[in-house]
Each structure stands twice: as C-alpha cells, then as structure tokens.
Amino acid sequence: MYLTRLILNPRTRRVQSEVADPYQMHRSLMRAFPQGVQEMDERVLFRLEADPRTGNLTLLVQSHLEPDWSWLAEAGAKGYLLAIDEPNPWVKRFDPQFEIGQRLAFRLRANPTVKREGKRLGLLREEEQMDWLSRKAEQGGFRLVSARAVAQGGVEGWILVKPAGKDEPERQRYQMSAVQFDGMLEVCDPQRLQEAVANGIGSGKGFGFGLLSLAPLRE
C-alpha cells in the first residue's frame, strides 16, 4: 500500500470548496489513479486534519496502487498545495505487520451508523458511538484499550445518483456526522487488522471517513 501526505493551501477557492464538500475532494484525489479504475480494484481512503494553531490542512491518502500526483502541476491545480520547505506531496510505501498482543496508538475519523428498517441512521450519542467502535474493533481483529470520541459536526454536500429506471443521474444531497476516535488498541488477530487497515472502517469512505491510522506508542 501507499500513504500520501498533502499539505493543502487553505487560502485557495478550490481547497475551500472541497473542504466544504469532501466528495468533491475525493473526485480530485481519484485523478491520481488510472481512469476507470473500479472501486473493487482500488480502495482510496483519506482524512483531512486541520492544525488548530496554524490553520494548515494536512490531507492523508491511503491507496493500494501507487498514486500519480502529476496533475497537481497543471494550471487548474495551481495553489492547491501549500509551498513548504519539504516534499509536498510526500509519498511512502508501507506494508504493516502486526503481532498478537501488540499495542498501538490509533486515530479514526468515522461516520458511526446503524441500519434500521432498511435505512442507515447516524449514531449521535457518545455511548452509541463507543459501542459502534467496540463492534468494529471486534470485527477488525483488535481490542480497545482506551478510546475517546470527539464529535466534529456534520458533513454535507451533493452527489450524482442514478435512480432505478432512469437514464440520467440526479443530484442528491448527503448529510453525515463526523466523529474522530483516538486511543490505544491491542492486536488480537493480525490478519483481520491488516484487512481493516487496507479496506477502512465504517461507511462513507468516499467522504473522508474510515482511514485507520496506527503508530507505535510513545515512550
């Protein structure tokens, strides 16, 4: 897999527009991969983080295929990235390996939901969100040692959807709730955890949710 870090320029209109509508950001990111690539062949996960001190925007992108960020040099992408004294974008290849009992720090920005009567409903109470995370942990081959949930408000925008029986797609509004989970986990099943990292956790992956980031614990 590959991990990319992009430092975005928060002063440009394009970045501001995509921050307000993350599905449009997803469409931009997909330009780094072969045209026509199928979702089943490529799972692109991303998470946008804002530095509260500087206002800088860091965009993390995880993919199975090696990305080609050459489109960022095109005229239409002028100013999309912030000019800094380090590689931007920065890309590395990684192949995470885990051991049973290993403890790691984690971060996950997610859209906790539950299906009821055929509809996907957001979980708004912290207790429900933590229960959701515990279920996902069990499915993903890890145990929560500690975790905290921070609500990040709503995410909304417009997508094109092709209704059944119609030839032309229609604009449809979407609304989701964003929650950031941080904490410590313990590996129970290395294979299942690798799959959870590769495929993401929860719904809304095309809207900036589901990227599970892991790091060694600080001494």
TIFI-935834 format. One record per residue: residue number from 1; residue in three letters; x, y, z of N, C-alpha, C in turn. Coordinates in steps of 0.02 Angstrom, whole numbers, plus 50000, padded with zeros to 5 digits. Layout:
BEGIN
NODE   torlum   voro     n.x     n.y     n.z    ca.x    ca.y    ca.z     c.x     c.y     c.z
NODE      NUM    Ala       X       Y       Z       X       Y       Z       X       Y       Z
...
This chain:
BEGIN
NODE   torlum   voro     n.x     n.y     n.z    ca.x    ca.y    ca.z     c.x     c.y     c.z
NODE        1    Met   50042   49940   50000   50000   50000   50000   50044   50062   50000
NODE        2    Tyr   50012   50119   49987   50047   50183   49985   50011   50234   50029
NODE        3    Leu   50051   50275   50061   50024   50329   50102   50051   50395   50075
NODE        4    Thr   50006   50441   50062   50025   50508   50037   50005   50560   50088
NODE        5    Arg   50048   50610   50096   50031   50668   50137   50033   50729   50092
NODE        6    Leu   49977   50764   50090   49972   50827   50052   49958   50884   50101
NODE        7    Ile   49997   50937   50097   49984   50997   50137   49947   51046   50091
NODE        8    Leu   49883   51056   50104   49842   51097   50061   49847   51171   50078
NODE        9    Asn   49833   51213   50029   49833   51285   50039   49762   51307   50057
NODE       10    Pro   49749   51324   50119   49680   51341   50140   49655   51406   50111
NODE       11    Arg   49697   51444   50077   49676   51509   50051   49647   51505   49980
NODE       12    Thr   49655   51448   49947   49630   51442   49879   49556   51422   49878
NODE       13    Arg   49520   51447   49827   49449   51433   49823   49435   51359   49813
NODE       14    Arg   49478   51326   49774   49466   51254   49761   49471   51214   49826
NODE       15    Val   49522   51228   49866   49529   51192   49929   49470   51208   49975
NODE       16    Gln   49452   51271   49979   49395   51291   50022   49331   51255   50000
NODE       17    Ser   49321   51250   49934   49261   51217   49908   49261   51143   49925
NODE       18    Glu   49320   51111   49919   49323   51039   49932   49321   51023   50006
NODE       19    Val   49346   51067   50048   49339   51058   50120   49265   51059   50139
NODE       20    Ala   49228   51103   50107   49156   51109   50121   49116   51051   50093
NODE       21    Asp   49143   51018   50042   49108   50961   50009   49160   50907   49995
NODE       22    Pro   49173   50863   50044   49227   50814   50037   49220   50764   49980
NODE       23    Tyr   49159   50755   49955   49152   50709   49898   49188   50738   49837
NODE       24    Gln   49188   50804   49831   49225   50836   49776   49300   50827   49786
NODE       25    Met   49322   50826   49848   49393   50813   49863   49410   50741   49842
NODE       26    His   49365   50695   49855   49376   50626   49835   49383   50621   49759
NODE       27    Arg   49343   50657   49723   49347   50657   49650   49414   50684   49626
NODE       28    Ser   49440   50735   49660   49506   50761   49642   49560   50709   49656
NODE       29    Leu   49556   50676   49713   49606   50627   49731   49608   50569   49682
NODE       30    Met   49550   50550   49656   49547   50493   49610   49583   50508   49544
NODE       31    Arg   49599   50571   49531   49637   50587   49470   49708   50561   49473
NODE       32    Ala   49730   50541   49532   49798   50514   49540   49801   50440   49522
NODE       33    Phe   49745   50411   49501   49742   50340   49486   49715   50329   49416
NODE       34    Pro   49728   50271   49386   49707   50259   49317   49633   50273   49306
NODE       35    Gln   49618   50306   49251   49548   50322   49236   49508   50258   49226
NODE       36    Gly   49449   50256   49257   49407   50198   49250   49421   50143   49300
NODE       37    Val   49468   50154   49347   49483   50102   49396   49420   50089   49437
NODE       38    Gln   49407   50026   49449   49347   50007   49485   49358   50010   49560
NODE       39    Glu   49305   50025   49597   49309   50030   49670   49334   49965   49700
NODE       40    Met   49314   49908   49670   49336   49844   49697   49410   49832   49686
NODE       41    Asp   49439   49867   49638   49510   49859   49624   49553   49908   49664
NODE       42    Glu   49524   49963   49684   49561   50014   49720   49519   50045   49775
NODE       43    Arg   49545   50043   49835   49511   50074   49891   49553   50134   49912
NODE       44    Val   49529   50194   49897   49563   50255   49916   49530   50282   49979
NODE       45    Leu   49569   50286   50032   49545   50314   50095   49581   50379   50108
NODE       46    Phe   49546   50427   50138   49580   50490   50153   49551   50521   50215
NODE       47    Arg   49590   50564   50246   49568   50601   50305   49600   50670   50304
NODE       48    Leu   49560   50720   50316   49584   50789   50318   49590   50810   50390
NODE       49    Glu   49648   50839   50408   49660   50863   50476   49683   50935   50474
NODE       50    Ala   49656   50975   50518   49673   51046   50522   49715   51059   50584
NODE       51    Asp   49770   51096   50575   49812   51115   50632   49778   51174   50667
NODE       52    Pro   49758   51166   50730   49721   51220   50764   49764   51283   50774
NODE       53    Arg   49830   51276   50774   49874   51334   50785   49886   51373   50721
NODE       54    Thr   49902   51338   50667   49921   51371   50605   49865   51375   50554
NODE       55    Gly   49815   51331   50561   49763   51328   50511   49781   51287   50450
NODE       56    Asn   49843   51259   50449   49865   51218   50393   49822   51154   50388
NODE       57    Leu   49811   51132   50327   49770   51073   50314   49813   51016   50289
NODE       58    Thr   49814   50961   50325   49851   50902   50306   49802   50849   50281
NODE       59    Leu   49813   50826   50220   49770   50775   50190   49810   50710   50184
NODE       60    Leu   49787   50658   50219   49818   50592   50215   49778   50549   50167
NODE       61    Val   49813   50516   50122   49781   50474   50071   49814   50406   50072
NODE       62    Gln   49774   50353   50079   49800   50285   50079   49770   50248   50019
NODE       63    Ser   49813   50212   49983   49790   50177   49922   49828   50113   49913
NODE       64    His   49798   50067   49875   49833   50004   49857   49880   50017   49799
NODE       65    Leu   49859   50057   49751   49900   50074   49693   49944   50134   49708
NODE       66    Glu   50002   50137   49674   50045   50195   49682   50013   50255   49648
NODE       67    Pro   50003   50310   49683   49971   50368   49653   50017   50407   49607
NODE       68    Asp   49988   50441   49558   50024   50485   49513   49997   50555   49524
NODE       69    Trp   50035   50597   49559   50012   50663   49577   50033   50717   49527
NODE       70    Ser   50050   50696   49466   50073   50745   49417   50019   50796   49399
NODE       71    Trp   49955   50779   49408   49902   50827   49391   49905   50889   49435
NODE       72    Leu   49939   50884   49492   49944   50942   49536   49988   50997   49506
NODE       73    Ala   50025   50980   49453   50066   51031   49419   50027   51066   49363
NODE       74    Glu   49966   51045   49349   49926   51075   49297   49901   51144   49319
NODE       75    Ala   49884   51185   49269   49863   51254   49284   49801   51255   49329
NODE       76    Gly   49756   51208   49319   49695   51207   49359   49706   51191   49432
NODE       77    Ala   49764   51162   49448   49779   51144   49517   49827   51194   49549
NODE       78    Lys   49840   51250   49515   49886   51300   49541   49864   51324   49610
NODE       79    Gly   49910   51321   49658   49895   51343   49725   49860   51292   49769
NODE       80    Tyr   49845   51233   49742   49809   51181   49781   49851   51159   49841
NODE       81    Leu   49917   51153   49830   49963   51134   49883   49998   51195   49911
NODE       82    Leu   50013   51192   49976   50049   51246   50008   50123   51240   49993
NODE       83    Ala   50156   51295   49978   50228   51295   49964   50266   51290   50031
NODE       84    Ile   50300   51234   50041   50337   51223   50103   50406   51196   50087
NODE       85    Asp   50451   51198   50137   50520   51177   50127   50529   51102   50140
NODE       86    Glu   50486   51061   50111   50490   50988   50116   50447   50960   50061
NODE       87    Pro   50457   50896   50044   50419   50866   49989   50343   50873   50000
NODE       88    Asn   50309   50896   49948   50237   50904   49951   50209   50896   49880
NODE       89    Pro   50180   50839   49863   50161   50784   49907   50220   50741   49928
NODE       90    Trp   50210   50708   49985   50258   50660   50012   50224   50591   50009
NODE       91    Val   50259   50542   49979   50231   50475   49969   50278   50423   49996
NODE       92    Lys   50251   50373   50030   50292   50316   50052   50253   50252   50042
NODE       93    Arg   50289   50198   50032   50258   50132   50027   50261   50100   50096
NODE       94    Phe   50208   50066   50115   50209   50032   50180   50169   49968   50178
NODE       95    Asp   50191   49920   50218   50160   49855   50222   50157   49836   50296
NODE       96    Pro   50104   49858   50331   50102   49848   50404   50100   49775   50424
NODE       97    Gln   50139   49758   50474   50141   49691   50502   50125   49696   50576
NODE       98    Phe   50082   49652   50600   50060   49655   50669   50072   49590   50705
NODE       99    Glu   50075   49593   50771   50084   49534   50813   50029   49533   50867
NODE      100    Ile   50007   49473   50884   49957   49467   50936   49983   49497   51001
NODE      101    Gly   49942   49538   51033   49961   49570   51095   49996   49637   51087
NODE      102    Gln   50015   49654   51025   50047   49718   51012   49999   49775   51025
NODE      103    Arg   50024   49829   51056   49982   49887   51070   50005   49946   51028
NODE      104    Leu   49956   49981   51000   49970   50036   50954   49923   50094   50967
NODE      105    Ala   49947   50154   50954   49904   50212   50956   49865   50214   50891
NODE      106    Phe   49803   50237   50894   49762   50240   50833   49724   50305   50828
NODE      107    Arg   49706   50321   50766   49660   50376   50751   49613   50354   50696
NODE      108    Leu   49550   50369   50704   49499   50351   50655   49447   50405   50652
NODE      109    Arg   49437   50434   50594   49382   50480   50583   49327   50441   50548
NODE      110    Ala   49270   50436   50581   49219   50390   50557   49150   50421   50556
NODE      111    Asn   49105   50385   50523   49035   50403   50518   48995   50345   50550
NODE      112    Pro   48989   50345   50617   48955   50289   50651   48881   50288   50633
NODE      113    Thr   48859   50231   50608   48790   50224   50587   48763   50155   50606
NODE      114    Val   48698   50147   50601   48665   50083   50610   48609   50079   50559
NODE      115    Lys   48595   50018   50535   48540   50009   50487   48478   49987   50525
NODE      116    Arg   48424   50025   50513   48360   50009   50543   48305   50017   50490
NODE      117    Glu   48267   49964   50481   48212   49964   50432   48238   49985   50363
NODE      118    Gly   48296   49961   50345   48324   49974   50279   48356   50042   50270
NODE      119    Lys   48358   50082   50323   48388   50148   50319   48451   50152   50362
NODE      120    Arg   48500   50189   50339   48562   50199   50377   48555   50263   50418
NODE      121    Leu   48557   50256   50483   48547   50312   50528   48611   50327   50567
NODE      122    Gly   48625   50391   50576   48684   50411   50613   48675   50401   50688
NODE      123    Leu   48729   50382   50722   48729   50374   50795   48758   50438   50825
NODE      124    Leu   48717   50474   50863   48736   50540   50887   48758   50541   50960
NODE      125    Arg   48736   50492   50999   48755   50490   51069   48824   50458   51077
NODE      126    Glu   48866   50486   51121   48934   50460   51129   48934   50387   51150
NODE      127    Glu   48888   50367   51192   48885   50297   51214   48873   50251   51154
NODE      128    Glu   48828   50271   51109   48814   50232   51049   48875   50230   51003
NODE      129    Gln   48910   50286   50998   48969   50289   50956   49024   50243   50981
NODE      130    Met   49033   50241   51047   49085   50199   51076   49066   50124   51068
NODE      131    Asp   49002   50109   51075   48979   50040   51064   48991   50020   50991
NODE      132    Trp   48978   50066   50946   48992   50053   50875   49065   50039   50863
NODE      133    Leu   49109   50078   50894   49180   50069   50885   49202   50001   50914
NODE      134    Ser   49174   49981   50970   49191   49917   51000   49172   49859   50954
NODE      135    Arg   49114   49865   50921   49093   49813   50874   49141   49810   50814
NODE      136    Lys   49160   49869   50789   49206   49871   50732   49275   49844   50752
NODE      137    Ala   49294   49855   50814   49358   49830   50838   49357   49753   50838
NODE      138    Glu   49304   49724   50863   49299   49651   50864   49301   49622   50793
NODE      139    Gln   49265   49655   50748   49265   49632   50678   49334   49641   50646
NODE      140    Gly   49369   49693   50667   49433   49710   50637   49494   49678   50669
NODE      141    Gly   49483   49634   50717   49540   49597   50745   49579   49634   50797
NODE      142    Phe   49547   49681   50833   49583   49715   50886   49536   49730   50944
NODE      143    Arg   49567   49747   51001   49530   49764   51062   49547   49835   51082
NODE      144    Leu   49496   49872   51103   49508   49940   51126   49537   49939   51197
NODE      145    Val   49594   49969   51206   49623   49977   51273   49599   50042   51303
NODE      146    Ser   49599   50094   51263   49572   50159   51282   49550   50195   51219
NODE      147    Ala   49499   50237   51226   49475   50274   51168   49433   50334   51190
NODE      148    Arg   49435   50386   51151   49393   50444   51163   49362   50465   51096
NODE      149    Ala   49302   50491   51101   49267   50513   51041   49256   50588   51043
NODE      150    Val   49271   50621   50988   49261   50694   50982   49217   50707   50921
NODE      151    Ala   49158   50733   50933   49112   50749   50878   49140   50808   50838
NODE      152    Gln   49139   50802   50771   49166   50854   50727   49112   50885   50684
NODE      153    Gly   49049   50877   50704   48995   50909   50668   48973   50870   50607
NODE      154    Gly   48934   50904   50565   48906   50872   50506   48948   50882   50444
NODE      155    Val   48942   50835   50398   48974   50839   50333   48918   50834   50282
NODE      156    Glu   48915   50881   50235   48861   50881   50187   48884   50907   50119
NODE      157    Gly   48844   50891   50069   48859   50912   50001   48813   50879   49953
NODE      158    Trp   48834   50875   49889   48792   50847   49836   48830   50794   49798
NODE      159    Ile   48794   50740   49779   48822   50688   49737   48773   50673   49680
NODE      160    Leu   48799   50643   49627   48756   50622   49572   48737   50549   49582
NODE      161    Val   48672   50535   49582   48646   50468   49591   48600   50451   49533
NODE      162    Lys   48607   50390   49507   48565   50368   49452   48508   50326   49480
NODE      163    Pro   48447   50355   49483   48390   50318   49510   48372   50258   49466
NODE      164    Ala   48344   50207   49497   48323   50148   49460   48271   50166   49407
NODE      165    Gly   48281   50142   49347   48233   50154   49293   48243   50219   49256
NODE      166    Lys   48294   50258   49275   48306   50322   49241   48374   50320   49206
NODE      167    Asp   48379   50356   49151   48441   50357   49112   48491   50409   49136
NODE      168    Glu   48466   50463   49163   48509   50518   49183   48516   50521   49259
NODE      169    Pro   48577   50535   49284   48587   50542   49356   48555   50606   49383
NODE      170    Glu   48539   50606   49446   48509   50663   49478   48552   50684   49537
NODE      171    Arg   48550   50749   49552   48586   50774   49610   48549   50754   49674
NODE      172    Gln   48587   50729   49722   48557   50709   49785   48600   50735   49842
NODE      173    Arg   48568   50764   49891   48604   50792   49948   48621   50738   49998
NODE      174    Tyr   48681   50742   50025   48701   50695   50078   48718   50733   50141
NODE      175    Gln   48706   50702   50198   48723   50729   50263   48748   50672   50307
NODE      176    Met   48806   50683   50339   48836   50632   50382   48864   50666   50444
NODE      177    Ser   48872   50626   50497   48901   50651   50559   48973   50625   50564
NODE      178    Ala   49019   50670   50581   49089   50652   50586   49110   50646   50659
NODE      179    Val   49145   50592   50675   49171   50581   50742   49243   50558   50736
NODE      180    Gln   49288   50589   50774   49357   50567   50775   49371   50528   50838
NODE      181    Phe   49397   50467   50828   49415   50424   50884   49491   50422   50890
NODE      182    Asp   49516   50430   50950   49588   50424   50964   49596   50379   51024
NODE      183    Gly   49650   50340   51026   49661   50298   51084   49715   50247   51073
NODE      184    Met   49709   50191   51109   49757   50137   51105   49720   50071   51094
NODE      185    Leu   49748   50029   51050   49717   49965   51037   49768   49909   51048
NODE      186    Glu   49742   49849   51055   49784   49789   51062   49765   49740   51006
NODE      187    Val   49815   49714   50972   49804   49669   50916   49782   49601   50941
NODE      188    Cys   49726   49577   50914   49701   49510   50930   49709   49462   50871
NODE      189    Asp   49698   49486   50811   49702   49446   50750   49739   49488   50697
NODE      190    Pro   49804   49476   50687   49843   49517   50641   49815   49520   50570
NODE      191    Gln   49790   49464   50544   49764   49463   50476   49703   49506   50469
NODE      192    Arg   49657   49500   50516   49596   49541   50512   49611   49615   50522
NODE      193    Leu   49661   49631   50563   49679   49701   50571   49710   49728   50507
NODE      194    Gln   49751   49689   50474   49779   49710   50410   49724   49725   50360
NODE      195    Glu   49672   49684   50359   49616   49695   50313   49578   49758   50332
NODE      196    Ala   49570   49770   50397   49535   49831   50419   49573   49893   50399
NODE      197    Val   49639   49891   50405   49680   49948   50384   49675   49959   50309
NODE      198    Ala   49678   49905   50271   49678   49910   50198   49610   49933   50171
NODE      199    Asn   49556   49910   50201   49490   49923   50174   49452   49979   50209
NODE      200    Gly   49476   50001   50267   49442   50053   50303   49387   50027   50347
NODE      201    Ile   49361   50070   50390   49311   50051   50440   49249   50095   50434
NODE      202    Gly   49191   50063   50431   49129   50100   50430   49109   50124   50361
NODE      203    Ser   49057   50165   50359   49029   50191   50296   49058   50259   50279
NODE      204    Gly   49041   50283   50219   49061   50350   50199   49134   50357   50180
NODE      205    Lys   49164   50305   50154   49236   50308   50139   49252   50357   50083
NODE      206    Gly   49204   50369   50038   49215   50418   49986   49206   50490   50008
NODE      207    Phe   49193   50498   50073   49181   50565   50101   49232   50582   50156
NODE      208    Gly   49287   50545   50158   49340   50560   50205   49336   50522   50271
NODE      209    Phe   49298   50468   50272   49292   50427   50332   49325   50359   50323
NODE      210    Gly   49343   50327   50379   49363   50257   50377   49437   50242   50379
NODE      211    Leu   49481   50292   50370   49553   50280   50371   49576   50268   50442
NODE      212    Leu   49601   50207   50456   49626   50189   50522   49702   50198   50522
NODE      213    Ser   49725   50248   50558   49797   50263   50562   49825   50233   50627
NODE      214    Leu   49882   50198   50621   49913   50165   50679   49984   50190   50687
NODE      215    Ala   50008   50193   50749   50076   50216   50762   50101   50183   50827
NODE      216    Pro   50167   50173   50831   50195   50147   50893   50180   50193   50951
NODE      217    Leu   50174   50164   51010   50161   50204   51069   50222   50245   51087
NODE      218    Arg   50212   50305   51109   50268   50348   51130   50293   50325   51198
NODE      219    Glu   50359   50328   51204   50389   50308   51268   50368   50355   51323
